[in-house]
Every structure is written in C-alpha cells, then in structure tokens.
C-alpha cells in the first residue's frame, strides 16, 4: 500500500513538473517584446529619455510591418498553378518593397528623436536579437521530448 502511494506521488509530481516546464516554454509575445526593447536599449545605449521617444515610433513601425508580413504569409496559401505562383511572386516582391519603404519612413522618424549613431545601434541590435532568438528557438525545438 505504501509503495503504491509513493509511486502515485512520484507520478503526480512528474506530471506537475512536466506541465510547469511546458508552461514556461510557451511563447509570450509580451515577454518577447519586453526582452527585445530591453536588448535594443542596452545595445544601442539609449537613455531613458531616448527610449521613451523611440519605442512608441518603433512599435508603430512594427505594427505596420506586421500587416505586410501577414499579407506575405497569406500569398502561399493560394493554389499552386503556374499563373497563381507567378502572381504570388510578383505580389511578394511588391510587399517586400513596401516593407523597406516602411522601414525607411520610420528610420527618418527615428533620426528626429535620437542621434544617427543610436539609430544604427537600434537597427543592429534588432537584427542581433532576432538572429539570437531564432537560433534559440531552433535549439529548443530540437531538444528531445520527454
């Protein structure tokens, strides 16, 4: 009887630990955004005043870019006959140009609120953060499942 109780307790504990580990690994957009902003602030050397001016514009840019990224993603849900593939490629090219135009517009806005050297720092930091996050995401997904 005691042995069964011990085994049940161990199994229950393993389930609870497993559920908690899964909860901790779930993606949180809010945490990702907070981590990104902290990384950019640190890497680009933004002061508190600069960060207060910069991040509302940065979030606005991200929101506009996200709309375009979603359109790009939708393109490949189309039928895959030759004509629709050609249209999807051409539309994707247009949308990628639109992404660059959004970035250019906002880079000019950033230059009005922080020095150019820090704008470059934010661009580099954002790229580094996303590369690191993508690399870490790939490593987590390759970890053996228990």
HELIX and SHEET records of a PDB file:
HELIX    1   1 UNK A    2  UNK A   25  1                                  24    
HELIX    2   2 UNK A   29  UNK A   44  1                                  16    
HELIX    3   3 UNK A   48  UNK A   75  1                                  28    
HELIX    4   4 UNK A   82  UNK A  113  1                                  32    
HELIX    5   5 UNK A  116  UNK A  142  1                                  27    
END                                                                             
